[in-house]
Amino acid sequence: MRDNSIFNVGLYLRLSREDENTIESESISHQRLLLEDYVKVNRFNLVDEYVDDGYTGTNFTRPDFNRLIRDIEAGKINCVITKDMSRLGRDYISTGWYLEKYFPEHNVRFISINDNIDTITGQLDDVAPFKAVINDYYAKDISNKVRTSITAMKKRGKFLGGIPPYGYKFASEKNHQQLVIDEVVAPVVRRMFQMYANGKSLYEIADTFNQEKIPIPSIYKNIKRKKSEAYGLWQTRTIDEILKNPTYIGNLTQGRRRKVNYKSKKIVRLPKEEWIVVENTHKPIIDKETFDKVQSIYEKNKNRKCTKNNVLFGGFLYCKECGHKIGINKTHEKYYCCCNYYKRFSKQGLCTPHSIPYDLLEKELLTEIRKECKKSVREEKFPELLKNNNKKKQAIDNITKLIAKKNLEIEQNNKAVDDLYIAKLKQELDNDRYKSIYNRLNEELNKLKNELHILKNDYNKLANEENESNQIADMTMIKEFLELKEPSRELMANLIDKIVIDEDKHISIYYKIRRYS
């Protein structure tokens, strides 16, 4: 009979799901009973117990497993016992390395009770590698099923993040799938969008917030982050992610990042086309007009070289022949324009330079834009349009309030139906009484839904019809432009869609504004 008293045992227990309660899970308790009975029957010398409750088996970054390894290195234990191989790990490559290399090299005996594996014989069970592969496949299969389920819930408009986006909070302690506005920091988000729309750069916004000592999102939400020299300071990437996130206009946006695979912790950013966006899931912090304006400015700034003196029309210029952007480059203290496609493939002759001194181009463009703006509006109509527009805004505000009220009434009605059903299950109501109340509630619900449908149609009619609102916005921008000696890029982004230049230096300006004459 083998003398097991010379083996100092460490019991290793693991469970991959998180417990909702503060006590240990039942499965961990079952593992413990099985392992302790095995130790007693076989008269091992039990030294310690190592428990990773709530840690995945697809990697070995686990606190108590690391403690077990440290105790092996220190000579404290020389035998590891688990319920089965999957408790040790589900990554067949790493699990195999511990079983076939690490444990033998450190004279550690490994026992997997349910798999009938005991390395004291000097070799593993022939099926052990296959069991490791099966465990790995099981982990992959579970990961795929979980990901599919999570994606489906996201597409239904359920928020599944552990932390709500900055500017929002959970609807309640029990409801973490619905977002509501956090009025404490929502003004910071609104200010951020407005600053960028007014021409401030990401660096300027970050610097302003840092000077005013506005807490960054992780500090405000009390999130533990790895500290660095820049910890506690606003970064341009943080502001960039907020400004590009459609969640702030009420469209829940998830799936902007994902792990490389089920074994890796590395996170990659996904292209915009792969985001999961569900419209109108919660109350917006930013109106769509401001959001679209910010995205338009982003588009104009894309691929534009950042210099201390950013030029007014950088990002607006396009080549007529090839369709690519015309860049603005600095040489000998002067700026000149050149087709990016030509510059990149000049030896292949795919396009021509379209070279123009930028200062002459800007002067010509401003002159032409001022002429067009003077043609586009009659100031005598402005007061009348403004008056009519204010009436319409008031009507839209009133309908918006009524829609919110109807939504609340529908929500209360649905809750009453749920409560009624629970009362029936508890036998607090007889069948006839249940049907009578249910029919009344259902009739009221249908009535509310019809009223909501009518209100939404009225709202869409007012919001979408061609009216004075667009004229008011255009005239305001035109008036501002005509009064300015040095217009801003933000104003240009609202007036102009793009500027096209052909190889003969002919210029075509495409406006966002319309003529109202």
VOSE-888719 format. One line per 8 residues: number of its first residue (from 0); their letters; for each residue z negated, y negated, x negated of C-alpha. Coordinates in nm, 4 decimals, m for minus. Layout:
BEGIN
NUM = a = Z,Y,X ~ ... $
//
This chain:
BEGIN
0 = mrdnsifn = 0.0000,0.0000,0.0000 ~ 0.0968,m0.3442,m0.1323 ~ m0.1932,m0.5707,m0.2358 ~ m0.1263,m0.8924,m0.0420 ~ m0.4489,m1.0588,m0.1538 ~ m0.2749,m1.1946,m0.4640 ~ m0.0372,m1.4000,m0.2485 ~ m0.1500,m1.7500,m0.1601 $
8 = vglylrls = 0.0273,m1.8197,0.1667 ~ 0.1647,m2.1356,0.3205 ~ 0.2657,m2.1024,0.6863 ~ 0.5667,m2.3151,0.7783 ~ 0.6212,m2.4149,1.1433 ~ 0.9003,m2.6351,1.2795 ~ 1.0368,m2.7509,1.6136 ~ 1.3440,m2.9734,1.6442 $
16 = redentie = 1.2738,m3.1595,1.9709 ~ 1.0394,m3.4547,2.0117 ~ 0.7247,m3.3979,2.2194 ~ 0.6619,m3.6424,2.5015 ~ 0.2882,m3.5896,2.4783 ~ 0.0591,m3.6652,2.1888 ~ m0.0549,m3.3015,2.1660 ~ 0.1403,m3.0401,1.9748 $
24 = sesishqr = 0.4129,m2.8610,2.1617 ~ 0.3569,m2.5209,2.3151 ~ 0.6262,m2.3699,2.0921 ~ 0.4424,m2.4789,1.7779 ~ 0.1277,m2.3215,1.9172 ~ 0.3132,m1.9936,1.9765 ~ 0.4481,m1.9971,1.6212 ~ 0.0969,m2.0538,1.4878 $
32 = llledyvk = m0.0530,m1.7587,1.6814 ~ 0.2229,m1.5243,1.5627 ~ 0.1887,m1.6293,1.1957 ~ m0.1927,m1.6213,1.1914 ~ m0.1970,m1.2714,1.3427 ~ 0.0545,m1.1576,1.0813 ~ m0.1622,m1.2985,0.7992 ~ m0.4758,m1.1245,0.9325 $
40 = vnrfnlvd = m0.3075,m0.7872,0.9835 ~ m0.1524,m0.7940,0.6359 ~ m0.4614,m0.9438,0.4637 ~ m0.2897,m1.2395,0.3037 ~ m0.4858,m1.5249,0.1460 ~ m0.4053,m1.8187,0.3786 ~ m0.4093,m2.1479,0.1855 ~ m0.2500,m2.4061,0.4148 $
48 = eyvddgyt = m0.0320,m2.4710,0.7165 ~ 0.2752,m2.6979,0.7157 ~ 0.4030,m2.8331,1.0499 ~ 0.7166,m3.0396,1.1173 ~ 0.7093,m3.0949,1.4928 ~ 1.0105,m3.2918,1.6126 ~ 1.2289,m3.2561,1.3003 ~ 1.5816,m3.1183,1.2911 $
56 = gtnftrpd = 1.6656,m2.8059,1.0935 ~ 2.0059,m2.9396,0.9864 ~ 1.8560,m3.1100,0.6828 ~ 1.5407,m3.0756,0.4703 ~ 1.4181,m3.4344,0.4903 ~ 1.0911,m3.3367,0.6586 ~ 0.7438,m3.4590,0.5580 ~ 0.5523,m3.1298,0.5688 $
64 = fnrlirdi = 0.8364,m2.9281,0.4158 ~ 0.8328,m3.1735,0.1260 ~ 0.4549,m3.1267,0.1020 ~ 0.5081,m2.7488,0.0936 ~ 0.7536,m2.7892,m0.1974 ~ 0.5045,m3.0084,m0.3844 ~ 0.2345,m2.7421,m0.3408 ~ 0.4736,m2.4757,m0.4717 $
72 = eagkincv = 0.5464,m2.6940,m0.7771 ~ 0.1699,m2.7411,m0.8282 ~ 0.1095,m2.3625,m0.8118 ~ m0.1033,m2.3925,m0.4986 ~ 0.1006,m2.1402,m0.2968 ~ 0.3346,m1.8563,m0.3957 ~ 0.4298,m1.7187,m0.0542 ~ 0.5965,m1.8876,0.2450 $
80 = itkdmsrl = 0.5939,m1.7269,0.5892 ~ 0.7956,m1.8437,0.8922 ~ 0.8521,m1.7053,1.2407 ~ 1.2274,m1.6744,1.1699 ~ 1.4886,m1.8136,0.9326 ~ 1.5912,m2.0913,1.1705 ~ 1.2403,m2.2432,1.1349 ~ 1.3055,m2.2848,0.7625 $
88 = grdyistg = 1.6440,m2.4499,0.8306 ~ 1.9750,m2.4355,1.0167 ~ 2.1993,m2.5631,0.7356 ~ 2.3251,m2.2350,0.5899 ~ 2.4150,m2.3865,0.2504 ~ 2.0757,m2.5466,0.1831 ~ 1.8828,m2.2605,0.3441 ~ 2.0703,m2.0121,0.1251 $
96 = wylekyfp = 1.9904,m2.2214,m0.1846 ~ 1.6155,m2.2044,m0.1134 ~ 1.6245,m1.8318,m0.0331 ~ 1.8477,m1.7152,m0.3174 ~ 1.7742,m1.9666,m0.5930 ~ 1.4702,m2.1921,m0.5506 ~ 1.2147,m1.9386,m0.4231 ~ 1.3085,m1.6663,m0.6777 $
104 = ehnvrfis = 1.3052,m1.9150,m0.9671 ~ 0.9539,m2.0285,m0.8680 ~ 0.8280,m1.6726,m0.8020 ~ 0.7754,m1.7493,m0.4344 ~ 0.7755,m1.4696,m0.1834 ~ 0.9465,m1.5563,0.1473 ~ 0.8808,m1.3715,0.4729 ~ 1.0660,m1.4215,0.8019 $
112 = indnidti = 0.8784,m1.2119,1.0570 ~ 1.1304,m1.1822,1.3411 ~ 1.4232,m1.1310,1.1003 ~ 1.2438,m0.8570,0.9023 ~ 1.3124,m1.0443,0.5776 ~ 1.0720,m1.0091,0.2849 ~ 1.1902,m1.1092,m0.0641 ~ 0.9206,m0.9009,m0.2394 $
120 = tgqlddva = 1.1815,m0.6242,m0.2564 ~ 1.3820,m0.8433,m0.4967 ~ 1.6754,m0.9024,m0.2631 ~ 1.7413,m1.0439,0.0803 ~ 1.8409,m0.8468,0.3845 ~ 2.2221,m0.8044,0.3749 ~ 2.2521,m0.9805,0.7118 ~ 2.0422,m1.2814,0.6041 $
128 = pfkavind = 2.3437,m1.4927,0.4992 ~ 2.5105,m1.4178,0.8323 ~ 2.1950,m1.5187,1.0179 ~ 2.1926,m1.8468,0.8258 ~ 2.5546,m1.9112,0.9306 ~ 2.4731,m1.8292,1.2934 ~ 2.1768,m2.0671,1.2853 ~ 2.4010,m2.3379,1.1417 $
136 = yyakdisn = 2.6639,m2.2759,1.4117 ~ 2.3933,m2.2935,1.6788 ~ 2.2822,m2.6344,1.5483 ~ 2.6445,m2.7566,1.5506 ~ 2.7012,m2.6280,1.9037 ~ 2.3840,m2.7944,2.0325 ~ 2.4812,m3.1190,1.8563 ~ 2.8250,m3.1181,2.0238 $
144 = kvrtsita = 2.6767,m3.0498,2.3672 ~ 2.4171,m3.3243,2.3269 ~ 2.6819,m3.5718,2.2083 ~ 2.9084,m3.4871,2.5045 ~ 2.6192,m3.5333,2.7486 ~ 2.5154,m3.8646,2.5901 ~ 2.8746,m3.9941,2.5957 ~ 2.9042,m3.9073,2.9662 $
152 = mkkrgkfl = 2.5840,m4.0979,3.0456 ~ 2.7021,m4.3983,2.8434 ~ 3.0289,m4.4006,3.0384 ~ 2.8225,m4.4196,3.3586 ~ 2.6646,m4.7406,3.2313 ~ 2.3278,m4.5990,3.1242 ~ 2.1758,m4.7651,2.8180 ~ 2.0659,m4.4910,2.5768 $
160 = ggippygy = 1.9606,m4.6926,2.2735 ~ 1.6042,m4.6768,2.1529 ~ 1.5905,m5.0561,2.1140 ~ 1.7647,m5.3035,2.3486 ~ 2.0079,m5.5574,2.1999 ~ 1.8517,m5.8848,2.0832 ~ 1.8196,m6.1108,2.3888 ~ 1.7552,m5.8205,2.6265 $
168 = kfaseknh = 1.4613,m5.5972,2.7125 ~ 1.4109,m5.2840,2.9207 ~ 1.3857,m5.3269,3.2967 ~ 1.0391,m5.1670,3.2898 ~ 0.8193,m4.9318,3.0893 ~ 0.9603,m4.6383,3.2865 ~ 1.3211,m4.7569,3.3073 ~ 1.4777,m4.7746,2.9607 $
176 = qqlvidev = 1.8354,m4.7253,3.0847 ~ 1.8695,m5.0687,3.2463 ~ 1.8737,m5.3995,3.0582 ~ 1.7334,m5.7333,3.1757 ~ 1.7409,m6.0699,2.9991 ~ 1.4552,m6.1458,2.7604 ~ 1.4107,m6.5155,2.8350 ~ 1.2015,m6.5640,2.5203 $
184 = vapvvrrm = 1.4942,m6.5212,2.2804 ~ 1.7979,m6.5479,2.5120 ~ 1.8166,m6.9242,2.4298 ~ 1.8623,m6.8290,2.0626 ~ 2.1605,m6.6109,2.1557 ~ 2.3138,m6.8868,2.3716 ~ 2.2653,m7.1374,2.0917 ~ 2.4246,m6.8993,1.8410 $
192 = fqmyangk = 2.7400,m6.8654,2.0533 ~ 2.7571,m7.2388,2.1180 ~ 2.7158,m7.3248,1.7494 ~ 3.0016,m7.0930,1.6521 ~ 3.2192,m7.2234,1.9370 ~ 3.1525,m7.5762,1.8075 ~ 3.2879,m7.4880,1.4648 ~ 2.9766,m7.3786,1.2746 $
200 = slyeiadt = 3.0254,m7.0889,1.0334 ~ 2.8162,m6.7723,1.0224 ~ 2.6534,m6.9022,0.7033 ~ 2.5634,m7.2340,0.8664 ~ 2.4111,m7.0620,1.1705 ~ 2.2067,m6.8257,0.9509 ~ 2.0901,m7.1152,0.7322 ~ 1.9879,m7.3213,1.0378 $
208 = fnqekipi = 1.7860,m7.0344,1.1890 ~ 1.6202,m6.9623,0.8550 ~ 1.5235,m7.3259,0.8065 ~ 1.3765,m7.3349,1.1575 ~ 1.1918,m7.0091,1.0817 ~ 1.3270,m6.8319,1.3909 ~ 1.2166,m6.4638,1.3637 ~ 1.5019,m6.2218,1.2968 $
216 = psiyknik = 1.5613,m5.9485,1.5622 ~ 1.3758,m5.6724,1.3731 ~ 1.0654,m5.8888,1.3234 ~ 1.0730,m6.0121,1.6839 ~ 1.0948,m5.6546,1.8153 ~ 0.8458,m5.5305,1.5548 ~ 1.0905,m5.2830,1.4053 ~ 1.0002,m5.1366,1.0678 $
224 = rkkseayg = 1.2790,m5.1942,0.8170 ~ 1.3137,m5.1199,0.4488 ~ 1.2036,m5.4427,0.2825 ~ 1.4235,m5.6212,0.0333 ~ 1.4457,m5.9657,m0.1190 ~ 1.6310,m6.0845,0.1913 ~ 1.3847,m5.9282,0.4372 ~ 1.2915,m6.1671,0.7173 $
232 = lwqtrtid = 1.6016,m6.3857,0.6722 ~ 1.8955,m6.4138,0.9081 ~ 2.2073,m6.2487,0.7643 ~ 2.5678,m6.3271,0.8556 ~ 2.6275,m5.9627,0.9496 ~ 2.3522,m5.9775,1.2144 ~ 2.5054,m6.2889,1.3689 ~ 2.8544,m6.1395,1.3433 $
240 = eilknpty = 2.7516,m5.8278,1.5386 ~ 2.5882,m6.0340,1.8131 ~ 2.8870,m6.2686,1.8517 ~ 3.1317,m5.9768,1.8861 ~ 2.9231,m5.7716,2.1298 ~ 3.0560,m5.7704,2.4927 ~ 2.7070,m5.6654,2.6092 ~ 2.6207,m6.0365,2.6203 $
248 = ignltqgr = 2.8709,m6.0994,2.9027 ~ 2.7252,m5.8175,3.1128 ~ 2.9528,m5.5387,2.9853 ~ 2.7311,m5.2673,2.8356 ~ 2.8805,m5.1765,2.4970 ~ 2.7667,m4.8615,2.3186 ~ 2.9077,m4.6204,2.0632 ~ 2.9820,m4.8916,1.8062 $
256 = rrkvnyks = 2.8512,m4.6573,1.5348 ~ 2.7989,m4.2856,1.4935 ~ 2.6785,m4.0318,1.2391 ~ 2.9421,m3.8690,1.0189 ~ 2.8382,m3.5266,1.1517 ~ 2.5362,m3.3321,1.2727 ~ 2.4147,m3.2661,0.9168 ~ 2.4463,m3.6168,0.7793 $
264 = kkivrlpk = 2.2372,m3.9261,0.8409 ~ 2.5164,m4.1552,0.7235 ~ 2.6259,m4.4001,0.9939 ~ 2.9844,m4.5281,1.0155 ~ 3.1145,m4.8208,1.2209 ~ 3.3803,m4.7378,1.4782 ~ 3.6873,m4.9500,1.5591 ~ 3.6714,m5.1601,1.8746 $
272 = eewivven = 3.9133,m4.9248,2.0533 ~ 3.6539,m4.6433,2.0375 ~ 3.3597,m4.8420,2.1782 ~ 3.2252,m4.7322,2.5157 ~ 3.2312,m5.0431,2.7360 ~ 3.1198,m5.0417,3.1020 ~ 3.1665,m5.3697,3.2876 ~ 2.9105,m5.5541,3.5028 $
280 = thkpiidk = 2.6107,m5.3318,3.4304 ~ 2.3555,m5.6116,3.3863 ~ 2.3096,m5.9886,3.3981 ~ 2.5048,m6.1757,3.1276 ~ 2.3460,m6.4161,2.8804 ~ 2.6822,m6.5699,2.7830 ~ 2.9580,m6.6746,3.0239 ~ 3.2954,m6.5112,2.9680 $
288 = etfdkvqs = 3.4681,m6.8422,2.8899 ~ 3.2356,m6.9097,2.5946 ~ 3.2614,m6.5474,2.4761 ~ 3.6427,m6.5561,2.4870 ~ 3.6424,m6.8885,2.3025 ~ 3.4310,m6.7364,2.0247 ~ 3.6616,m6.4323,1.9993 ~ 3.9628,m6.6649,1.9816 $
296 = iyeknknr = 3.8077,m6.8550,1.6912 ~ 3.7272,m6.5226,1.5217 ~ 4.0918,m6.4231,1.5532 ~ 4.2045,m6.7525,1.4001 ~ 3.9593,m6.7110,1.1125 ~ 4.0571,m6.3503,1.0447 ~ 4.2232,m6.2965,0.7072 ~ 4.1787,m6.6650,0.6298 $
304 = kctknnvl = 4.0512,m6.7443,0.2822 ~ 3.7057,m6.9013,0.2875 ~ 3.7027,m7.2194,0.0830 ~ 3.4582,m7.5056,0.0690 ~ 3.7067,m7.7296,0.2508 ~ 3.8498,m7.5012,0.5203 ~ 4.1844,m7.6319,0.6414 ~ 4.2350,m7.7277,1.0057 $
312 = fggflyck = 4.5240,m7.4945,1.0900 ~ 4.4278,m7.1910,0.8825 ~ 4.4874,m6.8766,1.0894 ~ 4.7184,m7.0493,1.3418 ~ 5.0441,m7.0221,1.1441 ~ 5.2954,m6.7363,1.1902 ~ 5.6321,m6.6525,1.0360 ~ 5.9167,m6.6420,1.2910 $
320 = ecghkigi = 6.1254,m6.3970,1.0889 ~ 5.8706,m6.1200,1.0189 ~ 5.5896,m6.2056,1.2629 ~ 5.3164,m6.1981,0.9982 ~ 5.0710,m6.4780,0.9305 ~ 5.1529,m6.7680,0.7037 ~ 4.8698,m6.8156,0.4584 ~ 4.7394,m7.1412,0.3130 $
328 = nkthekyy = 4.6794,m7.1195,m0.0598 ~ 4.5419,m7.3657,m0.3113 ~ 4.7140,m7.4383,m0.6416 ~ 4.6682,m7.7331,m0.8765 ~ 4.4229,m7.8978,m0.6320 ~ 4.6827,m7.8904,m0.3516 ~ 4.7366,m7.6581,m0.0571 ~ 5.0696,m7.5011,0.0283 $
336 = cccnyykr = 5.1858,m7.2564,0.2971 ~ 5.3522,m6.9230,0.2231 ~ 5.4390,m6.6166,0.4321 ~ 5.1778,m6.3467,0.3606 ~ 5.4334,m6.0675,0.4014 ~ 5.6681,m6.2296,0.1473 ~ 5.3804,m6.2873,m0.0939 ~ 5.2686,m5.9249,m0.0730 $
344 = fskqglct = 5.6186,m5.7714,m0.1028 ~ 5.8102,m6.0455,m0.2864 ~ 5.9920,m5.7973,m0.5106 ~ 6.1208,m5.5992,m0.2136 ~ 6.2719,m5.9095,m0.0497 ~ 6.1279,m5.8273,0.2942 ~ 6.0931,m6.1945,0.3906 ~ 6.1313,m6.5488,0.2525 $
352 = phsipydl = 5.8548,m6.7840,0.1302 ~ 5.8573,m7.0392,0.4181 ~ 5.6852,m7.2634,0.1629 ~ 5.5606,m7.6032,0.2906 ~ 5.3033,m7.8449,0.1440 ~ 5.0095,m7.8110,0.3787 ~ 4.9141,m8.1818,0.3926 ~ 5.2628,m8.2742,0.5177 $
360 = lekellte = 5.2563,m7.9899,0.7715 ~ 4.9156,m8.0915,0.9099 ~ 5.0234,m8.4541,0.9486 ~ 5.3390,m8.3497,1.1346 ~ 5.1479,m8.1070,1.3582 ~ 4.8826,m8.3600,1.4595 ~ 5.1503,m8.6152,1.5468 ~ 5.3384,m8.3625,1.7608 $
368 = irkeckks = 5.0219,m8.2352,1.9331 ~ 4.9130,m8.5895,2.0227 ~ 5.2548,m8.6556,2.1796 ~ 5.2295,m8.3382,2.3878 ~ 4.8751,m8.4158,2.4985 ~ 4.9762,m8.7609,2.6225 ~ 5.2501,m8.5984,2.8311 ~ 5.0199,m8.3330,2.9706 $
376 = vreekfpe = 4.7718,m8.5379,3.1737 ~ 4.7383,m8.8378,3.4005 ~ 4.3910,m8.9908,3.3684 ~ 4.3986,m9.1500,3.7149 ~ 4.3692,m8.8012,3.8690 ~ 4.0622,m8.7109,3.6635 ~ 3.7786,m8.8441,3.8944 ~ 3.9278,m8.6777,4.2025 $
384 = llknnnkk = 3.9705,m8.3446,4.0231 ~ 3.6170,m8.3613,3.8903 ~ 3.4771,m8.4193,4.2398 ~ 3.6690,m8.1252,4.3870 ~ 3.5712,m7.9023,4.0960 ~ 3.1995,m7.9759,4.1451 ~ 3.2265,m7.8705,4.5113 ~ 3.3858,m7.5441,4.4092 $
392 = kqaidnit = 3.1229,m7.4758,4.1441 ~ 2.8511,m7.5264,4.4054 ~ 3.0247,m7.2794,4.6386 ~ 3.0486,m7.0202,4.3599 ~ 2.6790,m7.0687,4.2729 ~ 2.5808,m7.0161,4.6380 ~ 2.7881,m6.6969,4.6659 ~ 2.6436,m6.5687,4.3375 $
400 = kliakknl = 2.2898,m6.6118,4.4720 ~ 2.3811,m6.4315,4.7955 ~ 2.5356,m6.1419,4.6001 ~ 2.2165,m6.1070,4.3943 ~ 2.0106,m6.1078,4.7151 ~ 2.2281,m5.8382,4.8766 ~ 2.2085,m5.6214,4.5633 ~ 1.8283,m5.6462,4.5744 $
408 = eieqnnka = 1.8210,m5.5544,4.9448 ~ 2.0461,m5.2524,4.8781 ~ 1.8193,m5.1428,4.5927 ~ 1.5128,m5.1724,4.8183 ~ 1.6902,m4.9768,5.0915 ~ 1.7771,m4.6953,4.8492 ~ 1.4166,m4.6825,4.7335 ~ 1.3004,m4.6586,5.0955 $
416 = vddlyiak = 1.5362,m4.3608,5.1475 ~ 1.3932,m4.1913,4.8357 ~ 1.0355,m4.2528,4.9519 ~ 1.1251,m4.1188,5.2958 ~ 1.2629,m3.7972,5.1469 ~ 0.9504,m3.7488,4.9348 ~ 0.7335,m3.8000,5.2451 ~ 0.9361,m3.5282,5.4233 $
424 = lkqeldnd = 0.8913,m3.2873,5.1305 ~ 0.5151,m3.3507,5.1431 ~ 0.5323,m3.2745,5.5192 ~ 0.3982,m3.6196,5.6038 ~ 0.6827,m3.6590,5.8578 ~ 0.8225,m3.4152,6.1104 ~ 1.1986,m3.3538,6.1187 ~ 1.2726,m3.5745,6.4204 $
432 = ryksiynr = 1.0807,m3.8704,6.2798 ~ 1.2544,m3.8263,5.9421 ~ 1.6033,m3.8248,6.1002 ~ 1.5242,m4.1311,6.3137 ~ 1.4077,m4.3410,6.0163 ~ 1.6842,m4.2096,5.7890 ~ 1.9593,m4.2993,6.0388 ~ 1.8182,m4.6504,6.0779 $
440 = lneelnkl = 1.8010,m4.7007,5.7000 ~ 2.1502,m4.5600,5.6530 ~ 2.2906,m4.7906,5.9206 ~ 2.1236,m5.0895,5.7515 ~ 2.2578,m4.9774,5.4117 ~ 2.6170,m4.9630,5.5397 ~ 2.5774,m5.3087,5.6898 ~ 2.4483,m5.4495,5.3585 $
448 = knelhilk = 2.7335,m5.2878,5.1654 ~ 2.9927,m5.4400,5.3991 ~ 2.8344,m5.7842,5.3635 ~ 2.8290,m5.7431,4.9842 ~ 3.1968,m5.6440,4.9853 ~ 3.2888,m5.9593,5.1791 ~ 3.0851,m6.1799,4.9443 ~ 3.2514,m6.0272,4.6365 $
456 = ndynklan = 3.5961,m6.0867,4.7855 ~ 3.5043,m6.4512,4.8525 ~ 3.3753,m6.4856,4.4984 ~ 3.6893,m6.3335,4.3434 ~ 3.9092,m6.5564,4.5589 ~ 3.7306,m6.8694,4.4414 ~ 3.7095,m6.7580,4.0785 ~ 4.0668,m6.6403,4.0385 $
464 = eenesnqi = 4.2801,m6.8830,4.2384 ~ 4.4738,m7.1568,4.0548 ~ 4.2749,m7.4741,4.1079 ~ 4.1393,m7.7890,3.9560 ~ 3.8935,m7.6093,3.7237 ~ 4.1588,m7.5308,3.4664 ~ 4.2888,m7.8868,3.4849 ~ 3.9405,m8.0277,3.4322 $
472 = admtmike = 3.8866,m7.8108,3.1228 ~ 4.2280,m7.8938,2.9792 ~ 4.1967,m8.2662,3.0455 ~ 3.8519,m8.2789,2.8901 ~ 3.9801,m8.1181,2.5704 ~ 4.2898,m8.3384,2.5630 ~ 4.0821,m8.6528,2.6104 ~ 3.8489,m8.5415,2.3305 $
480 = flelkeps = 4.1417,m8.4688,2.0982 ~ 4.3125,m8.8040,2.1599 ~ 3.9894,m8.9893,2.0814 ~ 3.9221,m8.8045,1.7548 ~ 4.0638,m8.9090,1.4203 ~ 3.9688,m8.5750,1.2629 ~ 3.9742,m8.2953,1.5260 ~ 3.7755,m7.9760,1.4683 $
488 = relmanli = 3.9063,m7.6210,1.4305 ~ 3.7121,m7.5265,1.7430 ~ 3.9025,m7.7865,1.9466 ~ 4.2321,m7.6675,1.7971 ~ 4.1494,m7.3084,1.8951 ~ 4.1113,m7.4206,2.2574 ~ 4.4295,m7.6298,2.2645 ~ 4.6680,m7.4090,2.0660 $
496 = dkivided = 4.7595,m7.0425,2.0840 ~ 4.9759,m7.0239,1.7712 ~ 5.2236,m7.2170,1.5537 ~ 5.5481,m7.0474,1.4482 ~ 5.7538,m7.1618,1.1472 ~ 6.1029,m7.0364,1.0628 ~ 6.2648,m7.0208,0.7197 ~ 6.4412,m7.3540,0.7822 $
504 = khisiyyk = 6.0968,m7.5156,0.8309 ~ 6.1440,m7.5660,1.2077 ~ 5.8088,m7.5674,1.3855 ~ 5.7267,m7.4337,1.7361 ~ 5.3812,m7.5001,1.8825 ~ 5.2561,m7.2682,2.1599 ~ 4.9863,m7.4375,2.3689 ~ 4.7054,m7.2973,2.5799 $
512 = irrys = 4.7006,m7.6133,2.7931 ~ 4.9521,m7.6859,3.0704 ~ 5.1151,m8.0041,3.1873 ~ 4.9576,m8.1659,3.4930 ~ 5.1907,m8.4571,3.5627 $
//
